Amino acid sequence: MAKNPHPANRAVAENRKARFNYEILEDVEAGIVLAGTEVKSLREGRTNIADSYAGETGGELWLYNAYIPEYQQANRFNHETKRPRKLLLHRREMNKLIGAVSQDGLTIVPLKMYFNGRGVAKVQLGLARGKKTHDKREASKQRDWQRDKARLLRDRG
C-alpha cells in the first residue's frame, strides 16, 4: 500500500511567538492564493510567518509580510518573497473578522501554515488581542512552574 504523500495538516510554518505576544480569542482556517513556485517552495518547508499579519484591503483579507523564499529551480519565473497574498474565506467569516478588527481594536495574526489532507495550502488565522507585559511575565511563570512540576513528578514516581 502506497504511503500518503500529503499527511493531514502537515505544518509548514508555525508562529509560536504569536501565542506569547497575543491572547488568541478565536481561530479560523483560510485558503491562500499562491503562485506555483510558492507552493513548491512551501513544500520544502522554509517559510516564515513570524512577522506577518492579515489586513483588509478593498473588502478582502490579505496576508502581509509572510516570507516564502524563492524556489531555486524556477529561474526567471520566480515569485516575490514578501508580496501580499489573498486569503480565501466565506463572506460571513470575512465580515466578522473585519468588523472585530475595526471596532474592538483586535488584530488578525497567522498562527500556522500547512497543507491539509488533500494537499491544499491553508493558513490558520487567529483573532487576537495584544498582551500586556505583566501578562507575558505571568504566562512565563506558569510555563516554568508546569515544567518544574512535571520534572518533580517524573523524578518521584
N, C-alpha and C positions, 0 to 999 in steps of 0.2 A: 504494500500500500504506500502510495506517494505521500511524502510529508507536505503539509500545507505551507506554501511559500509566504503566505501573509497571515501570521498568527494574529488573533484578535487583540486589538488595542496595543499594538507594539509601539511603545513610546519612542519618538524620535528626539524630542526635546522636552525638558521639564523646567518650569520656572519655580524653583524651590524658594527663591528669595521673595516671591510674591506672598507666600503663606506666612512669612515672617513679617513683612512690611505692611500687609493688609489683612483686615478681617474680611473673610470671604462670606458674603451673605447668601449668594445663590450662584450655581454654575449651570452653564448651557453649552451644548455641543453645537458647533457650527462647521459648515463646509468651508473650504477655502479655494479660491480660483488661482491656479498655478500654471505656469508655463511648463513645457515638457522637460526642459533642463532643470527646473526647480524640483520636479518630482524625483528625477534621477539623483540629484544632489541630496534631497531629503532621505532617500533610501540608503545613502551612505552614512547618514546619521551625524552630520557635522554642523547642524544648525544651532542657532542661539536665539532664544526669545526672552532673555532676562530683562532687557531694557525696553521691550516692546509694549504697546498698548493699543486698544481699539478705540476708534472715534467715528463720529458721524460726519459724513460729507454728502450733501445732495440727497438726503433721505435714505442713505445706505450706510452700512457699517464697513469700515476698512481697518485692516491691521497695519499699523505703522511701526517702523524701526525694527522689524524682525529680520535677522541676518540669516540668509540662506546663501552659502558660498557658491561661487561659480562651479559648474560641472567641468571637470578637466578635459574631457574628450569633445566638448561642444564647439570649440574654436570660435568663429565669429558669430554664431547663433546663440551665444550665451545670454543670460538674463542679468539685470542689475541686482546687486546683492541686497540692498535695503529699500527696494521700491515698495510703495503701498500695495497691499493685496486685498481684494474684495472678499468679504465674508458672506456666506450664504446662510440665511436664516429665514424662518417663516416671518411674514409681515407682522404678526401679532407679537412674536418674541422680540423682533427688532424694535417695534414701537415701545414695548415695555422697558427694554434696556435704555433706549434713547431718552425716554421720559424720566427714568430714575437718575440718569447722569445729569440731565438739565435741571431737575427740580431738587433732588436730595443731595447734590454735590458728591455723588459716588463716581467711581471710575470703573472701566472695563479692562481687566488685565487677562492676558492669555496664561493659563495655568499649565497646559500640556499640549503638545502637538504630536499626533500619532496617526497610524494607519489602522482603519477599522478592519473587521473580518473579511470584507470584500476588497481590501487593498486601496480604499479611498482615503485621501488625506483629510484629517479632521483637526479642529482646534477646540480645546475645552476652554471656554471663557468664564471668568469669574466676575460677578458684580461685587465690587469691593469698596470698603471704607478704610481709609488710612489709619494705621495705629499710631498712638502717641508713644513717646519714648518710654514712659513708665510702663505701658502695656507690653512693649517689646522686652523690657527687663523682666517683667513678671513671667512672660512666656519662656524666657531663657532659664529662669529659676525653676519653673515647673519641669522643663525638659531635663535639666540637670538632676532634679530630685527623682524623676522617674527612672533615669539611668542608674543612679546610686541605689535606688530601691530594688531594681531588677538584679543588680550585682550582688546586693546583700542576700536576697532570697536565693539566688543561684548558688552562692557560696555556702549557705546554711543547709540547703536541702538537697 
